[in-house]
Amino acid sequence: MPRMNLTVRWQRKLARFRLLPSADRFSTTVFGTRPEYGPVHPDYDLPPFDQRPIGFRHQPTNGWVRLFTGHLSLEYETGLIYSGFRPIYRSTDDLYTKFLPATKPYTTHTRRRRRIDEAIVLTGLWTDSYYHFLYEFVPKIEIIERAGLPPDIPLVVPRAVADRKFFKEAVELGLFGDRNFIVQEPDETITGRRFYVVRADRHSQRQLGFPAERLGAM
């Protein structure tokens, strides 16, 4: 088994025995449903979604917003949230939990720290690629707006995403509205009291149509 999966395994075991905090016990779902593998999304009955490979039908499709509160720190590489010195198990958007790289508590807490009050965390695996940006990063804005999160809450974006040309063009086109960004640098840890973590709908008509609707193309 790859090392990154072993990392997730020991986190899961420690969370089970309450040696690590778990997102299920440490956060409040303020919008949507809890992360679970539910029935096939109704949009799968509509073309072209009905032609999607069967493997995708078992992926989570429901979007949600979770609120974490306390003395929190955000790790750059993984997007994991720490409570004090302990990482919170499954505190990311939970799209690719089993593929998370190894978390580094010592490195995280010895980096320079940027202190804020609250933020919406948009960190996710591979969102510096155009595919994951379009299918998993951008639709989080639709979830945020549907959840009614105020526009004055800043969005945390990793430097690897912020430097991409497609991200800069999306900002210029107004895809994110008037929301402000906090760009997290690879050598810094962001600390705060309130972190909102967002997961987008997966492969739904609403999720895929949001960018076109926002930009007036449909």
C-alpha positions as CSV (number, residue, x, y, z in Angstrom):
1,M,0.0,0.0,0.0
2,P,1.4,3.5,-0.9
3,R,2.7,5.6,1.9
4,M,0.0,8.2,1.5
5,N,-2.7,5.7,2.0
6,L,-0.9,4.4,5.1
7,T,-1.0,7.9,6.5
8,V,-4.7,8.1,6.1
9,R,-5.0,4.7,7.7
10,W,-3.2,5.7,10.9
11,Q,-5.2,8.9,11.1
12,R,-8.5,7.0,10.8
13,K,-7.4,4.6,13.6
14,L,-6.3,7.4,15.9
15,A,-9.6,9.2,15.2
16,R,-11.6,6.1,16.0
17,F,-10.0,5.9,19.5
18,R,-10.4,9.7,19.9
19,L,-6.7,10.3,19.9
20,L,-7.1,12.6,16.9
21,P,-10.1,14.9,16.5
22,S,-12.5,13.9,13.7
23,A,-14.5,16.2,11.4
24,D,-17.7,14.4,12.3
25,R,-17.3,15.4,16.0
26,F,-15.4,18.6,15.5
27,S,-17.4,20.5,13.0
28,T,-21.0,21.6,12.2
29,T,-22.6,21.1,8.8
30,V,-24.1,24.5,8.0
31,F,-25.3,23.6,4.6
32,G,-26.0,20.4,2.6
33,T,-25.6,16.9,3.9
34,R,-22.8,15.0,5.6
35,P,-20.2,13.3,3.3
36,E,-21.5,9.9,2.5
37,Y,-21.8,7.6,-0.4
38,G,-25.5,7.9,-1.3
39,P,-27.8,6.9,-4.2
40,V,-27.1,7.8,-7.8
41,H,-27.7,11.5,-8.4
42,P,-31.0,12.2,-10.4
43,D,-29.0,14.1,-13.0
44,Y,-27.5,10.7,-14.0
45,D,-30.8,10.1,-15.8
46,L,-30.1,13.0,-18.2
47,P,-27.8,12.9,-21.2
48,P,-24.8,13.0,-21.3
49,F,-24.5,12.1,-17.6
50,D,-26.3,8.8,-18.2
51,Q,-23.3,7.7,-20.2
52,R,-20.8,8.3,-17.4
53,P,-18.7,5.2,-16.5
54,I,-20.3,3.1,-13.7
55,G,-17.3,3.7,-11.4
56,F,-18.3,7.4,-11.1
57,R,-21.8,6.4,-9.8
58,H,-20.3,5.4,-6.5
59,Q,-18.5,8.7,-5.8
60,P,-20.1,11.2,-3.4
61,T,-22.3,13.7,-5.3
62,N,-23.7,15.9,-2.6
63,G,-22.2,19.3,-1.8
64,W,-21.9,20.7,1.7
65,V,-20.3,23.4,3.8
66,R,-18.8,22.6,7.2
67,L,-17.8,25.0,9.9
68,F,-14.8,24.4,12.1
69,T,-14.2,26.6,15.1
70,G,-11.4,26.8,17.7
71,H,-7.7,27.4,17.7
72,L,-7.2,26.3,14.1
73,S,-4.3,26.0,11.6
74,L,-4.5,25.3,7.9
75,E,-1.7,23.1,6.4
76,Y,-0.6,24.1,2.9
77,E,0.2,20.7,1.3
78,T,-2.9,18.8,2.4
79,G,-5.5,21.4,3.3
80,L,-5.9,19.6,6.6
81,I,-7.1,21.7,9.5
82,Y,-5.3,21.4,12.8
83,S,-6.9,21.8,16.3
84,G,-3.9,22.9,18.3
85,F,-1.1,20.5,17.4
86,R,-3.4,17.7,16.1
87,P,-4.7,17.3,12.6
88,I,-8.5,16.9,12.3
89,Y,-9.2,13.7,10.4
90,R,-11.2,14.3,7.2
91,S,-11.2,18.1,7.6
92,T,-10.6,18.6,3.9
93,D,-13.3,18.7,1.2
94,D,-13.2,14.9,1.4
95,L,-13.1,14.4,-2.4
96,Y,-9.8,12.6,-2.4
97,T,-9.1,11.8,1.3
98,K,-7.4,8.5,0.6
99,F,-4.9,10.2,-1.7
100,L,-3.7,12.9,0.7
101,P,0.0,13.2,1.1
102,A,1.6,12.8,4.5
103,T,0.7,15.5,6.9
104,K,3.7,17.2,8.7
105,P,2.8,18.6,12.1
106,Y,6.3,19.8,13.0
107,T,6.8,21.6,9.7
108,T,3.3,23.1,9.8
109,H,3.8,24.6,13.3
110,T,7.3,25.9,12.7
111,R,6.4,27.9,9.5
112,R,5.6,31.6,9.6
113,R,2.0,32.1,10.6
114,R,-0.6,34.4,9.1
115,R,-3.5,35.1,11.6
116,I,-7.0,35.8,10.4
117,D,-10.4,35.7,12.0
118,E,-12.3,33.5,9.6
119,A,-12.1,32.3,6.0
120,I,-13.6,29.9,3.4
121,V,-11.1,27.2,2.6
122,L,-10.9,26.3,-1.1
123,T,-7.8,24.1,-0.9
124,G,-8.1,20.8,-2.7
125,L,-5.9,18.1,-4.3
126,W,-4.9,18.7,-7.9
127,T,-6.9,21.9,-8.3
128,D,-3.9,23.5,-10.0
129,S,-4.8,21.4,-13.0
130,Y,-7.5,22.8,-15.3
131,Y,-9.7,19.8,-15.1
132,H,-9.9,19.7,-11.3
133,F,-10.2,23.5,-11.2
134,L,-13.2,23.5,-13.5
135,Y,-15.0,20.5,-12.1
136,E,-14.2,20.8,-8.3
137,F,-12.8,24.3,-7.5
138,V,-15.2,26.6,-9.4
139,P,-18.4,24.8,-8.4
140,K,-17.6,25.5,-4.7
141,I,-18.5,29.1,-5.4
142,E,-22.0,28.0,-6.4
143,I,-22.3,26.0,-3.1
144,I,-21.0,29.0,-1.1
145,E,-23.6,31.3,-2.6
146,R,-26.4,28.8,-2.2
147,A,-25.4,28.4,1.4
148,G,-25.6,32.1,1.9
149,L,-22.1,32.7,3.2
150,P,-21.5,36.5,3.3
151,P,-19.3,37.9,0.5
152,D,-17.0,39.6,3.1
153,I,-15.6,36.2,4.2
154,P,-12.3,35.8,2.3
155,L,-11.5,32.7,0.3
156,V,-8.2,30.9,1.0
157,V,-6.5,29.8,-2.3
158,P,-3.1,28.0,-2.4
159,R,-0.3,29.8,-4.3
160,A,-0.1,26.9,-6.8
161,V,-3.7,27.7,-7.9
162,A,-3.4,31.5,-7.7
163,D,-0.5,31.5,-10.1
164,R,-2.3,29.6,-12.8
165,K,-3.4,31.6,-15.9
166,F,-6.9,30.1,-15.9
167,F,-7.4,31.2,-12.3
168,K,-6.4,34.8,-13.1
169,E,-8.6,34.8,-16.1
170,A,-11.6,33.5,-14.1
171,V,-11.1,36.3,-11.6
172,E,-11.0,38.9,-14.3
173,L,-14.1,37.5,-15.9
174,G,-16.0,37.9,-12.6
175,L,-16.5,34.2,-11.9
176,F,-16.0,34.7,-8.2
177,G,-18.0,37.9,-7.9
178,D,-16.7,40.5,-5.5
179,R,-15.2,38.0,-3.0
180,N,-11.7,38.6,-1.8
181,F,-8.9,36.1,-1.8
182,I,-6.2,35.1,0.7
183,V,-3.3,33.4,-1.2
184,Q,-1.6,30.9,1.1
185,E,2.1,30.6,0.4
186,P,3.9,27.2,0.5
187,D,6.0,28.3,3.5
188,E,3.2,29.7,5.7
189,T,0.4,28.4,7.9
190,I,-2.8,30.2,8.2
191,T,-4.4,30.3,11.6
192,G,-7.9,31.4,12.6
193,R,-11.0,30.9,14.7
194,R,-13.5,29.9,12.0
195,F,-12.8,27.9,8.9
196,Y,-15.6,27.0,6.4
197,V,-14.7,23.9,4.3
198,V,-16.7,23.4,1.1
199,R,-17.3,20.4,-1.1
200,A,-18.9,20.8,-4.5
201,D,-21.6,18.7,-6.1
202,R,-20.0,16.0,-8.2
203,H,-20.9,15.6,-11.9
204,S,-24.3,17.2,-11.6
205,Q,-26.0,19.4,-14.1
206,R,-26.1,22.3,-11.7
207,Q,-22.4,22.0,-10.9
208,L,-21.3,21.7,-14.5
209,G,-23.5,24.5,-15.7
210,F,-22.6,27.1,-13.1
211,P,-19.6,28.7,-14.9
212,A,-21.6,29.1,-18.1
213,E,-24.6,30.6,-16.3
214,R,-22.4,33.0,-14.3
215,L,-20.6,34.2,-17.4
216,G,-23.9,34.6,-19.4
217,A,-23.3,31.8,-21.8
218,M,-26.6,30.1,-21.2
